[in-house]
Structures are given as structure tokens and as C-alpha cells.
Amino acid sequence: MLKTRALTALVLLALFLSALFYLPAAGFVALAAVATAGAASEWGRLCGLKALASRAVALLVGAGVALIASYNPADLGIRLIQCVGVFWLLVAPLWLVFKWPMKGPIKGLASVLLGAVLI
């Protein structure tokens, strides 16, 4: 099992590095958008969304990644990294310490938004 996972990781690393260095910028953005959409679809299914809703979330997240990547001011990447850093350094530890539950009518929406931040 470990051997299979290690082999898969090596193949994926080779594919990622090839795409990173040999694809044009638009091609890499498209690849990143498709990969992110796949992750968003899986996250939607884990959140209990139906297949159609999960695909809609995947489409929105993939389109969002493509839109953000095509909008290319110099400091956009820095701002995104700062937002993600704030989430992981401030919000995530507080969430774990206080064990904030996601329940009630906003559970599905909160789960989907959390997935968008994490992905």
C-alpha cells in the first residue's frame, strides 16, 4: 500500500513539475482550475451536497480560480497568501480550541465556504 502511494506521489510530482515548467501560463492556469474544481466537487460531496449541487460548487470554484489567476496585478498573490495565512494562524486554531460546531440551517453553506477557503 505504501509502495503504491509513493509511486503515485512520484508520478504526480513529475506531472506537476512538467506542467509548471513546460506549459504556457494559460495552460497551467487551466490545469490548476480543473484540479481545483475536482477538489471542490469532492469537498461538496463530503459536505453532503447532491451531485448537481456539488458540480455547481466545482464549476464556481474552478471559474473563480481561473478568474483570479487571469487578473494579474502584482500584489494579488501576496494578498491571497495573507488571507490564507490569517485563516490558518488565527481562525483555525480558535476553531479547534473552542470546537465551534457547524449546525443548523447554515451548516451546508458554512461547510462549502470553508472548503472554498481550504482548497
DSSP file with accessible surface (Angstrom, degrees, kcal/mol):
  #  RESIDUE AA STRUCTURE BP1 BP2  ACC     N-H-->O    O-->H-N    N-H-->O    O-->H-N    TCO  KAPPA ALPHA  PHI   PSI    X-CA   Y-CA   Z-CA
    1    1 A M     >        0   0  157      0, 0.0     4,-2.1     0, 0.0     5,-0.2   0.000 360.0 360.0 360.0 -47.4    0.0    0.0    0.0
    2    2 A L  H  >  +     0   0  142      1,-0.2     4,-2.6     2,-0.2     5,-0.2   0.893 360.0  54.5 -64.1 -37.4    2.8    2.4    0.9
    3    3 A K  H  > S+     0   0  182      1,-0.2     4,-2.4     2,-0.2    -1,-0.2   0.916 108.4  48.8 -62.7 -42.3    4.7    1.5   -2.2
    4    4 A T  H  > S+     0   0   90      2,-0.2     4,-2.5     1,-0.2    -1,-0.2   0.914 112.2  48.2 -64.8 -42.5    1.7    2.3   -4.4
    5    5 A R  H  X S+     0   0  163     -4,-2.1     4,-2.5     2,-0.2    -2,-0.2   0.903 111.8  49.3 -65.4 -42.0    1.1    5.7   -2.7
    6    6 A A  H  X S+     0   0   51     -4,-2.6     4,-2.3     2,-0.2    -2,-0.2   0.923 112.0  48.5 -64.2 -41.8    4.8    6.6   -3.0
    7    7 A L  H  X S+     0   0  111     -4,-2.4     4,-2.4     2,-0.2    -2,-0.2   0.921 111.7  49.8 -63.7 -42.3    4.8    5.6   -6.7
    8    8 A T  H  X S+     0   0   71     -4,-2.5     4,-2.8     1,-0.2     5,-0.2   0.914 109.9  51.3 -61.5 -43.1    1.6    7.7   -7.2
    9    9 A A  H  X S+     0   0   58     -4,-2.5     4,-2.4     1,-0.2    -1,-0.2   0.910 110.1  49.1 -62.4 -40.7    3.2   10.7   -5.5
   10   10 A L  H  X S+     0   0  111     -4,-2.3     4,-2.4     2,-0.2    -1,-0.2   0.911 112.0  47.8 -65.7 -42.2    6.3   10.4   -7.7
   11   11 A V  H  X S+     0   0   76     -4,-2.4     4,-2.5     2,-0.2    -2,-0.2   0.939 113.8  47.1 -64.3 -44.5    4.2   10.2  -10.9
   12   12 A L  H  X S+     0   0  103     -4,-2.8     4,-2.8     2,-0.2    -2,-0.2   0.883 110.9  52.2 -65.7 -37.2    2.1   13.2   -9.8
   13   13 A L  H  X S+     0   0   93     -4,-2.4     4,-2.8    -5,-0.2     5,-0.2   0.929 110.0  48.8 -63.6 -42.9    5.1   15.2   -8.8
   14   14 A A  H  X S+     0   0   54     -4,-2.4     4,-2.3     1,-0.2    -2,-0.2   0.922 113.3  47.1 -63.0 -42.6    6.7   14.6  -12.3
   15   15 A L  H  X S+     0   0  109     -4,-2.5     4,-2.5     2,-0.2    -2,-0.2   0.918 113.0  48.9 -65.4 -42.1    3.4   15.6  -14.0
   16   16 A F  H  X S+     0   0  103     -4,-2.8     4,-2.9     2,-0.2    -2,-0.2   0.942 112.5  46.7 -63.4 -47.0    3.1   18.7  -11.9
   17   17 A L  H  X S+     0   0   70     -4,-2.8     4,-2.4     2,-0.2     5,-0.3   0.895 112.0  51.5 -64.8 -37.6    6.7   19.8  -12.4
   18   18 A S  H  X S+     0   0   58     -4,-2.3     4,-2.4    -5,-0.2     5,-0.5   0.933 112.9  45.2 -62.3 -44.9    6.4   19.2  -16.2
   19   19 A A  H  X S+     0   0   11     -4,-2.5     4,-1.5     1,-0.2    -2,-0.2   0.914 112.7  51.9 -64.7 -40.9    3.2   21.3  -16.3
   20   20 A L  H  < S+     0   0   73     -4,-2.9    -2,-0.2    -5,-0.2    -1,-0.2   0.919 121.4  29.5 -63.2 -42.6    4.8   24.0  -14.2
   21   21 A F  H  < S+     0   0  145     -4,-2.4    -1,-0.2    -5,-0.2    -2,-0.2   0.734 128.6  34.5 -94.3 -21.6    7.9   24.4  -16.3
   22   22 A Y  H  < S+     0   0  193     -4,-2.4    -3,-0.2    -5,-0.3    -2,-0.2   0.670  95.8  82.6-112.4 -20.0    6.7   23.5  -19.8
   23   23 A L  S  < S-     0   0   75     -4,-1.5     5,-0.0    -5,-0.5     2,-0.0  -0.604  82.9-111.1 -81.4 147.9    3.1   24.6  -20.1
   24   24 A P     >  -     0   0   93      0, 0.0     4,-2.3     0, 0.0     3,-0.3  -0.294  38.9 -98.5 -66.8 165.7    2.4   28.2  -21.1
   25   25 A A  H  > S+     0   0   82      1,-0.2     4,-2.4     2,-0.2     5,-0.2   0.900 124.3  51.0 -56.4 -43.0    0.8   30.3  -18.3
   26   26 A A  H  > S+     0   0   78      1,-0.2     4,-2.3     2,-0.2    -1,-0.2   0.891 109.5  51.1 -64.9 -36.7   -2.7   30.0  -19.6
   27   27 A G  H  > S+     0   0   24     -3,-0.3     4,-2.4     2,-0.2    -1,-0.2   0.904 110.4  48.1 -66.8 -40.1   -2.3   26.2  -19.8
   28   28 A F  H  X S+     0   0   55     -4,-2.3     4,-2.8     2,-0.2    -2,-0.2   0.899 110.6  51.8 -68.7 -37.5   -1.1   26.0  -16.2
   29   29 A V  H  X S+     0   0   40     -4,-2.4     4,-2.7    -5,-0.2    -2,-0.2   0.925 110.3  49.1 -62.2 -42.9   -4.0   28.2  -15.1
   30   30 A A  H  X S+     0   0   54     -4,-2.3     4,-2.4     2,-0.2    -2,-0.2   0.929 112.0  48.2 -63.2 -43.0   -6.4   25.9  -16.9
   31   31 A L  H  X S+     0   0   82     -4,-2.4     4,-2.6     1,-0.2    -2,-0.2   0.923 112.5  48.4 -62.9 -43.2   -4.8   22.8  -15.3
   32   32 A A  H  X S+     0   0   31     -4,-2.8     4,-2.6     1,-0.2     5,-0.2   0.902 110.9  51.2 -64.4 -39.0   -5.0   24.4  -11.8
   33   33 A A  H  X S+     0   0   12     -4,-2.7     4,-2.4     2,-0.2    -2,-0.2   0.916 111.5  47.0 -65.4 -41.2   -8.6   25.4  -12.4
   34   34 A V  H  X S+     0   0  104     -4,-2.4     4,-2.3     2,-0.2    -2,-0.2   0.929 113.6  47.8 -67.0 -43.5   -9.6   21.8  -13.4
   35   35 A A  H  X S+     0   0   64     -4,-2.6     4,-2.1     1,-0.2    -2,-0.2   0.916 113.7  47.4 -63.7 -41.3   -7.7   20.3  -10.4
   36   36 A T  H  X S+     0   0   29     -4,-2.6     4,-2.6     2,-0.2    -1,-0.2   0.892 109.7  53.1 -68.0 -38.0   -9.3   22.8   -8.0
   37   37 A A  H  X S+     0   0   22     -4,-2.4     4,-2.5     2,-0.2    -1,-0.2   0.907 108.3  50.9 -63.8 -39.6  -12.7   22.1   -9.5
   38   38 A G  H  X S+     0   0   44     -4,-2.3     4,-2.2     2,-0.2    -2,-0.2   0.925 111.2  47.5 -62.9 -42.0  -12.2   18.4   -8.9
   39   39 A A  H  X S+     0   0   44     -4,-2.1     4,-2.4     1,-0.2    -2,-0.2   0.903 111.8  50.7 -65.7 -39.1  -11.2   19.0   -5.3
   40   40 A A  H  X S+     0   0    2     -4,-2.6     4,-2.6     2,-0.2    -2,-0.2   0.887 108.5  52.1 -66.8 -37.0  -14.2   21.3   -4.8
   41   41 A S  H  X S+     0   0   35     -4,-2.5     4,-2.0     2,-0.2    -1,-0.2   0.933 111.2  46.7 -63.8 -44.4  -16.5   18.7   -6.3
   42   42 A E  H  X S+     0   0  116     -4,-2.2     4,-2.2     1,-0.2    -2,-0.2   0.907 111.8  51.1 -63.6 -41.4  -15.2   16.1   -3.9
   43   43 A W  H  X S+     0   0   70     -4,-2.4     4,-1.8     2,-0.2    -2,-0.2   0.910 107.5  53.6 -63.0 -41.3  -15.5   18.5   -1.0
   44   44 A G  H  <>S+     0   0    0     -4,-2.6     5,-2.5     1,-0.2     4,-0.2   0.909 109.0  48.4 -60.4 -41.1  -19.1   19.2   -1.9
   45   45 A R  H ><5S+     0   0  126     -4,-2.0     3,-1.3     1,-0.2    -1,-0.2   0.898 109.4  52.7 -66.9 -37.6  -19.9   15.5   -1.8
   46   46 A L  H 3<5S+     0   0  124     -4,-2.2    -1,-0.2     1,-0.3    -2,-0.2   0.812 105.0  56.6 -65.7 -28.7  -18.2   15.2    1.6
   47   47 A C  T 3<5S-     0   0   31     -4,-1.8    -1,-0.3    -5,-0.2    -2,-0.2   0.458 123.8-105.9 -80.4  -3.4  -20.4   18.1    2.8
   48   48 A G  T < 5 +     0   0   62     -3,-1.3    -3,-0.2     1,-0.3    -2,-0.1   0.629  67.1 152.1  91.0  12.9  -23.4   16.1    1.8
   49   49 A L      < -     0   0   40     -5,-2.5    -1,-0.3    -6,-0.2    -2,-0.0  -0.450  48.7-109.1 -73.7 151.6  -24.4   18.0   -1.3
   50   50 A K     >  -     0   0  169     -2,-0.1     4,-2.7     1,-0.1     5,-0.2  -0.262  37.7 -97.8 -71.5 167.0  -26.3   16.3   -4.0
   51   51 A A  H  > S+     0   0   38      1,-0.2     4,-2.3     2,-0.2     5,-0.2   0.903 122.4  48.0 -58.3 -44.2  -24.4   15.6   -7.3
   52   52 A L  H  > S+     0   0  137      1,-0.2     4,-2.2     2,-0.2    -1,-0.2   0.932 113.6  46.6 -65.7 -43.2  -25.8   18.6   -9.1
   53   53 A A  H  > S+     0   0   41      2,-0.2     4,-2.5     1,-0.2    -1,-0.2   0.901 111.4  52.7 -65.5 -38.7  -25.1   21.0   -6.3
   54   54 A S  H  X S+     0   0    1     -4,-2.7     4,-2.3     1,-0.2    -1,-0.2   0.908 109.9  48.1 -63.3 -40.4  -21.6   19.5   -5.9
   55   55 A R  H  X S+     0   0  163     -4,-2.3     4,-2.6    -5,-0.2    -1,-0.2   0.876 109.7  52.9 -67.7 -36.6  -20.9   20.1   -9.6
   56   56 A A  H  X S+     0   0   49     -4,-2.2     4,-2.6     2,-0.2    -2,-0.2   0.924 109.8  48.0 -64.6 -43.0  -22.2   23.6   -9.4
   57   57 A V  H  X S+     0   0   25     -4,-2.5     4,-2.8     2,-0.2     5,-0.3   0.926 111.7  50.8 -62.1 -42.7  -19.8   24.3   -6.5
   58   58 A A  H  X S+     0   0    9     -4,-2.3     4,-2.8     1,-0.2     5,-0.2   0.920 110.4  49.0 -61.6 -42.8  -17.0   22.8   -8.5
   59   59 A L  H  X S+     0   0  129     -4,-2.6     4,-2.6     2,-0.2     5,-0.2   0.931 113.0  46.9 -63.2 -43.8  -17.8   25.0  -11.5
   60   60 A L  H  X S+     0   0  128     -4,-2.6     4,-2.4     2,-0.2    -2,-0.2   0.921 114.8  45.5 -65.7 -43.3  -17.9   28.1   -9.4
   61   61 A V  H  X S+     0   0   29     -4,-2.8     4,-2.5     2,-0.2    -2,-0.2   0.933 114.2  48.3 -67.7 -43.6  -14.7   27.4   -7.6
   62   62 A G  H  X S+     0   0    8     -4,-2.8     4,-2.3    -5,-0.3    -2,-0.2   0.925 113.6  47.1 -61.7 -42.8  -12.9   26.4  -10.8
   63   63 A A  H  X S+     0   0   56     -4,-2.6     4,-2.7    -5,-0.2    -1,-0.2   0.892 110.7  53.5 -65.7 -37.0  -14.1   29.5  -12.6
   64   64 A G  H  X S+     0   0   28     -4,-2.4     4,-2.9    -5,-0.2     5,-0.2   0.916 108.6  48.7 -63.8 -41.4  -13.1   31.6   -9.6
   65   65 A V  H  X S+     0   0   43     -4,-2.5     4,-2.6     2,-0.2     5,-0.2   0.937 113.0  47.4 -63.5 -45.1   -9.6   30.2   -9.7
   66   66 A A  H  X S+     0   0   36     -4,-2.3     4,-2.0     2,-0.2    -2,-0.2   0.913 113.9  48.1 -63.2 -40.3   -9.3   30.9  -13.4
   67   67 A L  H  X S+     0   0  122     -4,-2.7     4,-1.7     2,-0.2    -2,-0.2   0.936 113.1  46.8 -66.4 -45.5  -10.7   34.4  -12.9
   68   68 A I  H  < S+     0   0   77     -4,-2.9    -2,-0.2     1,-0.2    -1,-0.2   0.915 113.6  49.1 -63.5 -40.9   -8.3   35.2  -10.0
   69   69 A A  H  < S+     0   0   43     -4,-2.6    -1,-0.2    -5,-0.2    -2,-0.2   0.846 110.5  50.1 -69.8 -30.9   -5.3   33.8  -12.0
   70   70 A S  H  < S+     0   0   86     -4,-2.0     2,-0.9    -5,-0.2    -1,-0.2   0.782  96.0  75.7 -78.9 -24.2   -6.2   35.8  -15.1
   71   71 A Y  S  < S-     0   0  149     -4,-1.7    -1,-0.1    -5,-0.2     5,-0.0  -0.773  71.5-179.9 -84.7 107.9   -6.5   39.0  -13.0
   72   72 A N        +     0   0  139     -2,-0.9     2,-0.1     4,-0.1    -1,-0.1  -0.368  15.9 154.6-121.7  56.4   -2.8   39.6  -12.5
   73   73 A P    >   -     0   0   40      0, 0.0     3,-1.1     0, 0.0     4,-0.5  -0.451  55.0-109.6 -73.4 160.9   -1.9   42.7  -10.5
   74   74 A A  T 3  S+     0   0  106      1,-0.2     4,-0.3     2,-0.1     3,-0.2   0.849 112.6  40.2 -62.1 -35.2    1.5   42.4   -8.8
   75   75 A D  T 3> S+     0   0   75      1,-0.2     4,-2.3     2,-0.1    -1,-0.2   0.398  85.6  94.3-101.4   7.6    0.2   42.1   -5.3
   76   76 A L  H <> S+     0   0   39     -3,-1.1     4,-2.5     1,-0.2     5,-0.2   0.941  87.1  49.3 -63.9 -44.4   -2.8   39.8   -5.8
   77   77 A G  H  > S+     0   0   41     -4,-0.5     4,-2.4    -3,-0.2    -1,-0.2   0.914 110.8  50.7 -61.2 -39.6   -0.8   36.7   -4.9
   78   78 A I  H  > S+     0   0   92     -4,-0.3     4,-2.4     1,-0.2    -1,-0.2   0.921 109.9  50.1 -64.4 -42.7    0.5   38.3   -1.8
   79   79 A R  H  X S+     0   0  123     -4,-2.3     4,-2.3     2,-0.2    -2,-0.2   0.911 111.0  48.9 -63.5 -42.2   -3.0   39.3   -0.7
   80   80 A L  H  X S+     0   0   75     -4,-2.5     4,-2.4     2,-0.2     5,-0.2   0.921 111.3  49.3 -63.8 -42.8   -4.3   35.8   -1.2
   81   81 A I  H  X S+     0   0  122     -4,-2.4     4,-2.6    -5,-0.2    -2,-0.2   0.904 110.5  51.5 -63.6 -37.9   -1.4   34.3    0.7
   82   82 A Q  H  X S+     0   0   95     -4,-2.4     4,-2.6     2,-0.2    -2,-0.2   0.925 109.8  49.1 -65.0 -42.2   -2.0   36.8    3.5
   83   83 A C  H  X S+     0   0   87     -4,-2.3     4,-2.2     2,-0.2    -2,-0.2   0.927 113.2  46.3 -63.4 -44.0   -5.7   35.9    3.7
   84   84 A V  H  X S+     0   0   65     -4,-2.4     4,-2.6     1,-0.2     5,-0.2   0.917 112.2  52.1 -65.0 -40.4   -4.9   32.2    3.8
   85   85 A G  H  X S+     0   0   26     -4,-2.6     4,-2.7    -5,-0.2     5,-0.3   0.915 107.8  51.0 -62.0 -42.8   -2.3   32.8    6.4
   86   86 A V  H  X>S+     0   0   77     -4,-2.6     4,-2.4     2,-0.2     5,-1.2   0.927 110.7  50.2 -60.8 -43.4   -4.7   34.7    8.6
   87   87 A F  I  <>S+     0   0   28     -4,-2.2     5,-2.8     1,-0.2     4,-0.4   0.960 116.1  40.0 -59.0 -51.1   -7.2   31.8    8.4
   88   88 A W  I  <5S+     0   0  132     -4,-2.6    -1,-0.2     1,-0.2    -2,-0.2   0.821 121.8  41.3 -72.7 -30.1   -4.6   29.2    9.3
   89   89 A L  I  <5S+     0   0  135     -4,-2.7    -1,-0.2    -5,-0.2    -2,-0.2   0.783 132.8  14.7 -88.8 -27.6   -2.9   31.2   12.0
   90   90 A L  I  X5S+     0   0  102     -4,-2.4     4,-1.3    -5,-0.3    -3,-0.2   0.799 128.2  37.4-111.9 -52.3   -5.9   32.8   13.7
   91   91 A V  I  ><S+     0   0   53     -5,-1.2     4,-2.7    -4,-0.4     5,-0.2   0.950 113.1  51.6 -74.9 -49.4   -9.2   31.2   12.7
   92   92 A A  H  ><S+     0   0   12     -5,-2.8     4,-2.3     1,-0.2     5,-0.2   0.924 111.1  46.7 -59.7 -45.8   -8.3   27.5   12.5
   93   93 A P  H  > S+     0   0   55      0, 0.0     4,-2.6     0, 0.0    -1,-0.2   0.922 113.8  48.9 -63.5 -39.5   -6.6   27.3   16.0
   94   94 A L  H  X S+     0   0   81     -4,-1.3     4,-2.8     1,-0.2     5,-0.2   0.898 109.6  52.9 -63.4 -38.8   -9.5   29.2   17.6
   95   95 A W  H  X>S+     0   0   60     -4,-2.7     4,-1.0     1,-0.2     5,-1.0   0.913 112.3  44.5 -61.5 -42.7  -11.9   26.8   15.9
   96   96 A L  H  <5S+     0   0  135     -4,-2.3    -2,-0.2    -5,-0.2    -1,-0.2   0.900 115.1  47.6 -70.2 -39.3  -10.1   23.8   17.3
   97   97 A V  H  <5S+     0   0  102     -4,-2.6    -2,-0.2     1,-0.2    -1,-0.2   0.944 122.1  33.3 -67.4 -47.3   -9.8   25.3   20.8
   98   98 A F  H  <5S-     0   0  123     -4,-2.8    -1,-0.2    -5,-0.2    -2,-0.2   0.505  98.2-136.6 -89.8  -5.5  -13.4   26.3   21.1
   99   99 A K  T  <5 -     0   0  171     -4,-1.0    -3,-0.2    -5,-0.2    -4,-0.1   0.911  23.3-159.9  51.4  51.0  -14.8   23.4   19.0
  100  100 A W      < -     0   0  117     -5,-1.0    -1,-0.2    -6,-0.2     2,-0.2  -0.466   9.2-140.9 -63.0 121.8  -17.2   25.6   17.1
  101  101 A P        -     0   0   86      0, 0.0     2,-0.7     0, 0.0    -1,-0.1  -0.502   5.2-139.9 -84.4 153.3  -19.8   23.4   15.6
  102  102 A M        +     0   0   61     -2,-0.2     2,-0.3     2,-0.0     5,-0.0  -0.917  51.4 131.9-108.3  98.7  -21.3   23.8   12.2
  103  103 A K        +     0   0  154     -2,-0.7     3,-0.5     4,-0.0     7,-0.0  -0.915  30.3  44.7-142.2 170.9  -25.0   23.1   12.7
  104  104 A G  S >  S-     0   0   53     -2,-0.3     3,-1.5     1,-0.2     4,-0.3  -0.422 108.0 -35.2  89.3-165.7  -28.4   24.5   11.9
  105  105 A P  T 3  S+     0   0  137      0, 0.0     4,-0.4     0, 0.0     3,-0.3   0.726 135.4  54.7 -68.9 -19.6  -29.6   25.9    8.6
  106  106 A I  T 3> S+     0   0  112     -3,-0.5     4,-3.3     1,-0.2     5,-0.3   0.416  77.7  99.4 -94.0   5.0  -26.2   27.4    7.6
  107  107 A K  H <> S+     0   0  112     -3,-1.5     4,-2.6     1,-0.2     5,-0.2   0.931  84.7  44.7 -56.5 -48.9  -24.3   24.1    8.1
  108  108 A G  H  > S+     0   0   30     -4,-0.3     4,-2.3    -3,-0.3    -1,-0.2   0.941 117.2  44.4 -62.8 -45.5  -24.2   23.3    4.3
  109  109 A L  H  > S+     0   0  111     -4,-0.4     4,-2.7     1,-0.2     5,-0.2   0.926 114.1  49.8 -65.7 -44.1  -23.3   26.9    3.3
  110  110 A A  H  X S+     0   0   29     -4,-3.3     4,-2.5     1,-0.2    -1,-0.2   0.912 111.3  49.7 -62.1 -40.4  -20.6   27.1    6.1
  111  111 A S  H  X S+     0   0   10     -4,-2.6     4,-2.2    -5,-0.3    -1,-0.2   0.915 111.9  47.6 -64.4 -42.1  -19.1   23.8    5.0
  112  112 A V  H  X S+     0   0   26     -4,-2.3     4,-2.2     2,-0.2    -2,-0.2   0.922 113.0  47.9 -66.5 -43.4  -19.0   24.8    1.4
  113  113 A L  H  X S+     0   0  102     -4,-2.7     4,-2.0     2,-0.2    -2,-0.2   0.908 110.6  52.0 -64.7 -39.3  -17.4   28.2    2.2
  114  114 A L  H  X S+     0   0   27     -4,-2.5     4,-2.7    -5,-0.2    -1,-0.2   0.923 109.0  50.7 -61.4 -42.8  -14.9   26.6    4.5
  115  115 A G  H  X S+     0   0    0     -4,-2.2     4,-2.9     1,-0.2    -2,-0.2   0.901 106.7  54.1 -62.2 -38.6  -14.0   24.2    1.6
  116  116 A A  H  < S+     0   0   50     -4,-2.2    -1,-0.2     1,-0.2    -2,-0.2   0.901 111.5  45.5 -63.3 -38.0  -13.5   27.1   -0.8
  117  117 A V  H  < S+     0   0   68     -4,-2.0    -2,-0.2     1,-0.2    -1,-0.2   0.922 115.9  46.0 -69.7 -42.6  -11.1   28.7    1.7
  118  118 A L  H  <        0   0   64     -4,-2.7    -2,-0.2    -5,-0.2    -1,-0.2   0.869 360.0 360.0 -69.8 -37.6   -9.2   25.4    2.3
  119  119 A I     <        0   0   75     -4,-2.9    -1,-0.2    -5,-0.2    -2,-0.2   0.913 360.0 360.0 -74.9 360.0   -9.0   24.5   -1.4
